[in-house]
């Protein structure tokens, strides 16, 4: 395999993992499938752009403020929209999807539809690796993705709050009997997932322009990665990202870039037909055995 395919396959895998991380975390810690994930990702880009251009704040301060704002937006979405339908899976999906569409269409209505919106790179320039030129932003994305995956695994498996949230997702009634507030846990997980969507958007959007349609593409990617790897599995998230990352790069190289999204759709259909719980998922298998 060519060095460029290997390197950009790794970069693409990191992009996919970072894109899906917030969606996977929210479901794994609260059982909520947040279909507004792509819209929150895109909202982070537009909010950061507005802070930079209207308030004139430094870029890194804009990044921090944007992550906080989007995290609060996610928690508020749970408190005022998801809480009344909590526990009704179909209603949760419809509610989050409706919020996502509303966010995207709000930005469309506000005029954010031209090609004038982009974010600066964290660091300008690039480096040559194995004869292949790679810009620093993509190298940073690999570092952020790997670091966040490790940090979130530690948070969800080794900290009291993380274990409480996982316990709530696995058996809400038992968790309630132990004094864990289910609404508090769900609001925290949705807020964290939204903040991670913002981190992904702020890291990845500098690679191109900010476009409304990206919101739908991001949701498709998040679904494909988490369905393939297992909705509640950090290991599955990483493996699924690697599989789809290399598959989409190879497909783009040999069939054309327009076929890349087909890889995600095929992955969703095939996995749901053969192993609905995903490569490393357990919840569905446990339900089937019971």
C-alpha positions as CSV (number, residue, x, y, z in Angstrom):
1,X,0.0,0.0,0.0
2,X,1.3,3.5,-0.9
3,X,2.7,5.6,1.9
4,X,0.1,8.4,1.1
5,X,-2.8,5.9,1.4
6,X,-1.5,4.7,4.8
7,X,-0.9,8.2,6.1
8,X,-4.1,9.8,4.9
9,X,-6.0,6.6,6.0
10,X,-4.7,7.2,9.5
11,X,-5.6,10.9,9.3
12,X,-9.1,10.1,8.0
13,X,-9.5,7.5,10.8
14,X,-8.7,10.2,13.4
15,X,-11.1,12.6,11.8
16,X,-13.9,10.0,11.9
17,X,-13.2,9.0,15.5
18,X,-13.1,12.6,16.6
19,X,-16.3,13.3,14.7
20,X,-18.2,10.3,16.3
21,X,-16.8,10.6,19.8
22,X,-19.5,12.9,21.2
23,X,-22.3,10.9,19.7
24,X,-20.8,7.6,21.1
25,X,-20.2,9.1,24.5
26,X,-23.7,10.4,24.9
27,X,-25.3,7.1,24.0
28,X,-22.8,5.1,26.1
29,X,-23.4,7.2,29.2
30,X,-27.1,8.0,29.0
31,X,-28.6,5.8,26.3
32,X,-29.7,8.9,24.3
33,X,-29.0,8.8,20.6
34,X,-28.4,12.5,19.9
35,X,-29.4,13.1,16.3
36,X,-28.6,16.8,16.7
37,X,-24.9,15.8,16.9
38,X,-24.1,17.1,13.4
39,X,-25.9,20.3,13.9
40,X,-24.0,21.0,17.2
41,X,-20.7,20.3,15.3
42,X,-21.6,22.8,12.7
43,X,-23.0,25.3,15.2
44,X,-19.6,25.3,16.9
45,X,-17.9,26.4,13.7
46,X,-20.4,29.3,13.1
47,X,-20.3,30.4,16.8
48,X,-16.5,30.5,16.8
49,X,-16.5,32.4,13.5
50,X,-18.9,35.0,14.9
51,X,-16.9,35.4,18.1
52,X,-13.7,35.9,16.0
53,X,-15.3,38.4,13.5
54,X,-17.9,40.2,15.6
55,X,-16.1,40.3,19.0
56,X,-12.5,40.2,17.8
57,X,-11.4,37.9,20.5
58,X,-8.2,35.8,20.1
59,X,-8.7,32.4,18.4
60,X,-7.9,30.1,21.3
61,X,-10.2,32.1,23.6
62,X,-12.9,31.8,21.0
63,X,-12.3,28.1,20.9
64,X,-12.7,27.7,24.7
65,X,-15.8,29.9,24.7
66,X,-17.4,28.0,21.9
67,X,-16.9,24.6,23.5
68,X,-18.5,26.0,26.7
69,X,-21.4,27.5,24.9
70,X,-22.1,24.4,22.8
71,X,-21.8,22.2,25.9
72,X,-24.4,24.3,27.7
73,X,-26.6,24.2,24.6
74,X,-26.5,20.4,24.7
75,X,-27.4,20.3,28.4
76,X,-30.2,22.8,27.9
77,X,-31.5,20.7,25.0
78,X,-31.8,17.8,27.3
79,X,-33.5,19.8,30.1
80,X,-36.1,21.5,28.0
81,X,-36.7,19.1,25.0
82,X,-35.5,15.6,25.9
83,X,-36.6,15.4,29.5
84,X,-40.3,15.3,28.8
85,X,-39.9,12.4,26.4
86,X,-37.1,10.6,28.4
87,X,-37.3,6.8,28.1
88,X,-39.3,6.8,24.9
89,X,-36.6,5.9,22.4
90,X,-38.5,6.9,19.2
91,X,-39.5,10.2,20.7
92,X,-35.9,11.0,21.8
93,X,-34.7,10.3,18.2
94,X,-37.4,12.5,16.7
95,X,-36.9,15.3,19.2
96,X,-33.1,15.4,18.7
97,X,-33.4,15.2,15.0
98,X,-35.9,18.0,14.9
99,X,-33.6,20.2,17.1
100,X,-30.8,19.4,14.7
101,X,-32.8,20.4,11.6
102,X,-34.0,23.5,13.4
103,X,-30.3,24.6,14.2
104,X,-29.2,24.0,10.6
105,X,-32.2,25.8,9.1
106,X,-31.7,28.7,11.5
107,X,-28.2,29.2,10.2
108,X,-29.5,28.9,6.6
109,X,-32.2,31.5,7.4
110,X,-29.6,33.8,9.0
111,X,-27.6,33.8,5.7
112,X,-24.8,31.5,6.6
113,X,-24.9,29.9,3.1
114,X,-22.1,31.5,1.2
115,X,-18.5,30.4,0.9
116,X,-17.2,33.2,3.1
117,X,-17.1,31.2,6.4
118,X,-13.9,29.4,7.5
119,X,-11.8,29.0,10.6
120,X,-8.0,29.5,10.9
121,X,-5.7,26.5,11.5
122,X,-4.3,26.0,15.0
123,X,-0.8,26.0,13.5
124,X,0.1,27.0,10.0
125,X,2.5,25.0,7.9
126,X,3.2,21.3,7.5
127,X,5.7,18.5,7.7
128,X,6.9,15.7,5.4
129,X,6.4,12.2,6.6
130,X,7.6,9.2,4.6
131,X,7.8,11.4,1.5
132,X,4.2,12.7,2.0
133,X,3.4,16.3,2.8
134,X,0.9,16.7,5.7
135,X,-0.2,19.9,7.2
136,X,0.1,20.5,11.0
137,X,-3.6,20.7,11.4
138,X,-4.1,17.1,10.4
139,X,-1.3,16.0,12.7
140,X,-3.0,17.9,15.6
141,X,-6.3,16.1,14.8
142,X,-4.6,12.8,15.2
143,X,-3.2,13.9,18.6
144,X,-6.5,15.3,19.8
145,X,-8.5,12.2,18.7
146,X,-6.1,9.8,20.4
147,X,-5.8,11.9,23.6
148,X,-9.6,12.4,24.0
149,X,-10.3,8.7,23.4
150,X,-7.9,7.7,26.1
151,X,-9.2,10.5,28.5
152,X,-12.8,9.5,28.0
153,X,-12.1,5.8,28.5
154,X,-10.4,6.7,31.8
155,X,-13.3,9.0,32.7
156,X,-16.0,6.4,32.0
157,X,-14.2,3.4,33.5
158,X,-12.2,4.8,36.4
159,X,-14.0,7.8,37.9
160,X,-17.0,7.8,40.2
161,X,-19.0,10.1,37.9
162,X,-18.2,8.1,34.8
163,X,-19.1,4.8,36.5
164,X,-22.3,6.3,37.8
165,X,-23.2,7.5,34.3
166,X,-22.5,4.1,32.7
167,X,-24.5,2.4,35.4
168,X,-27.4,4.7,34.6
169,X,-27.2,3.8,30.9
170,X,-27.0,0.0,31.7
171,X,-29.7,-0.3,34.4
172,X,-31.6,2.9,35.2
173,X,-33.8,1.4,37.9
174,X,-30.9,-0.1,39.9
175,X,-29.0,3.2,39.5
176,X,-32.0,5.1,40.8
177,X,-32.2,2.8,43.8
178,X,-28.6,3.7,44.6
179,X,-29.4,7.4,44.6
180,X,-28.2,8.4,41.2
181,X,-30.3,11.2,39.6
182,X,-31.1,10.0,36.1
183,X,-31.9,13.5,34.7
184,X,-28.7,14.9,36.2
185,X,-26.7,12.0,34.6
186,X,-28.3,12.4,31.2
187,X,-27.9,16.2,31.2
188,X,-24.2,15.8,32.0
189,X,-23.7,13.2,29.2
190,X,-25.6,15.2,26.6
191,X,-23.7,18.3,27.5
192,X,-20.3,16.5,27.4
193,X,-21.3,15.0,24.0
194,X,-22.2,18.4,22.7
195,X,-18.9,19.8,23.9
196,X,-17.0,17.0,22.2
197,X,-19.0,17.7,19.0
198,X,-17.7,21.3,19.3
199,X,-14.1,20.2,19.8
200,X,-14.4,18.0,16.7
201,X,-15.8,20.9,14.6
202,X,-13.2,23.4,15.7
203,X,-10.4,20.9,14.9
204,X,-11.7,19.6,11.6
205,X,-13.5,22.6,10.0
206,X,-10.3,24.6,9.4
207,X,-9.5,21.9,6.8
208,X,-12.2,23.4,4.6
209,X,-15.2,25.8,4.4
210,X,-18.1,25.8,6.8
211,X,-21.2,24.6,4.9
212,X,-24.7,23.9,6.1
213,X,-24.7,20.4,4.5
214,X,-21.8,19.4,6.7
215,X,-24.2,18.9,9.5
216,X,-26.0,16.1,7.8
217,X,-22.7,14.5,6.6
218,X,-21.3,14.5,10.2
219,X,-24.4,12.8,11.5
220,X,-24.0,10.1,8.9
221,X,-20.4,9.6,9.8
222,X,-21.1,9.4,13.5
223,X,-23.9,6.8,12.9
224,X,-21.7,4.7,10.7
225,X,-18.7,4.7,13.1
226,X,-20.7,4.0,16.2
227,X,-23.0,1.4,14.6
228,X,-19.9,-0.5,13.2
229,X,-17.9,-0.4,16.4
230,X,-20.7,-0.7,19.0
231,X,-22.7,2.2,20.3
232,X,-21.3,2.0,23.9
233,X,-17.7,0.8,23.2
234,X,-14.6,3.1,23.1
235,X,-12.6,0.2,21.7
236,X,-15.2,-0.3,19.0
237,X,-15.2,3.4,18.2
238,X,-11.5,3.3,17.5
239,X,-11.6,0.1,15.5
240,X,-14.6,1.2,13.5
241,X,-12.9,4.5,12.8
242,X,-9.8,2.7,11.5
243,X,-11.9,0.4,9.3
244,X,-14.0,3.1,7.8
245,X,-11.2,5.6,7.6
246,X,-9.0,3.4,5.4
247,X,-12.0,2.0,3.5
248,X,-13.1,5.5,2.5
249,X,-9.6,6.6,1.5
250,X,-9.0,3.5,-0.6
251,X,-12.5,3.9,-2.2
252,X,-11.8,7.5,-3.0
253,X,-8.4,6.7,-4.5
254,X,-9.6,3.9,-6.8
255,X,-13.3,4.7,-7.5
256,X,-13.5,8.4,-6.9
257,X,-14.2,10.7,-3.9
258,X,-17.9,10.7,-4.7
259,X,-18.1,7.1,-3.5
260,X,-16.7,7.8,0.0
261,X,-20.1,8.3,1.6
262,X,-21.4,5.1,0.1
263,X,-18.9,3.3,2.4
264,X,-20.6,4.7,5.4
265,X,-24.1,3.8,4.2
266,X,-23.0,0.2,3.3
267,X,-21.4,-0.2,6.7
268,X,-24.6,0.8,8.5
269,X,-26.8,-1.6,6.5
270,X,-24.4,-4.5,6.6
271,X,-23.7,-4.3,10.4
272,X,-27.4,-3.9,11.3
273,X,-28.2,-6.9,9.2
274,X,-25.4,-9.2,10.5
275,X,-24.5,-8.0,14.0
276,X,-26.8,-5.2,15.3
277,X,-24.7,-4.6,18.4
278,X,-21.6,-3.8,16.4
279,X,-18.2,-5.3,16.5
280,X,-17.7,-4.6,20.3
281,X,-21.2,-3.8,21.4
282,X,-22.8,-5.8,24.2
283,X,-26.2,-4.1,25.1
284,X,-28.1,-5.6,22.3
285,X,-26.7,-9.1,22.8
286,X,-27.6,-9.0,26.5
287,X,-31.1,-8.0,25.6
288,X,-31.4,-10.9,23.1
289,X,-30.1,-13.5,25.7
290,X,-32.6,-12.3,28.3
